[in-house]
Amino acid sequence: MNDIYDRRLSIYLNVGLDDEGKDIIKAKTFSNVRLDTTDEELTEFAQKYVALSSGANTKNVVADYRML
């Protein structure tokens, strides 16, 4: 089995609507996330980040793993 050597967390934020009424999505990616971080810890961090992001609503949260 391959070992995980890199982990990133991406948070996609819905920051409003454009002139055509479509969602405006902004992404924030955190690199070098500790490999031993649990899904619950990542979710808690994402919720706190969203709360601090000027009232933007989370669209999607993605944890990305790279394998050797």
Residue pairs with C-beta under 8 A, 6 or more apart in sequence:
2 67
2 68
3 67
3 68
4 35
4 65
4 66
4 67
4 68
5 66
5 67
5 68
6 31
6 32
6 65
6 66
7 32
7 33
7 34
7 35
7 37
7 63
7 64
7 65
7 66
8 29
8 30
8 31
8 32
8 33
8 63
8 64
9 29
9 30
9 33
9 42
9 45
9 46
9 61
9 62
9 63
9 64
10 27
10 28
10 29
10 30
10 60
10 61
10 62
10 64
11 27
11 28
11 29
11 30
11 46
11 49
11 50
11 58
11 60
11 61
12 25
12 26
12 27
12 58
12 59
12 60
12 61
12 62
13 25
13 26
13 27
13 28
13 50
13 53
13 56
13 57
13 58
13 59
14 23
14 24
14 25
14 56
14 57
14 58
14 59
15 24
15 25
15 26
15 54
15 56
16 23
16 24
17 23
17 24
18 24
23 59
25 59
26 56
28 49
28 53
33 42
33 63
39 63
42 61
42 63
43 61
46 58
46 61
47 58
50 56
50 57
50 58
